[in-house]
Amino acid sequence: MAKYSKEAQNKVERSMHEMKEGQLKSGRSDKKVTNPKQAIAIGLSEAREEGAKVPRKAGSSKAAHNSTKTSGSTGSHKAGASHK
């Protein structure tokens, strides 16, 4: 079974082609995209918006996992104790 749909593959192919021609712009900043990984991400994002079969973003699950961690105290300093 394919990981990405044909629509998603076509979007990525088109965005890579635009990047190579210097026509692919990133988001609101309107700067040229020169990184192939960024071009792939843009293509997958556009495919996701259109409802194509694309796996979930890897970064979103990591961010959710890290936010649930509790921050432990550093050291064994007790409140109210004085160092003499």
Buried (B, 14 or more C-beta within 10 A) or exposed (E): EEEBBEBBBBBBEBBBEBBEEEEBBBEEEEEEBEEEEBBBBBBBBBBBEEEBBBEEEEEEEEEEEEEEEEEEEEEEEEEEEEEE
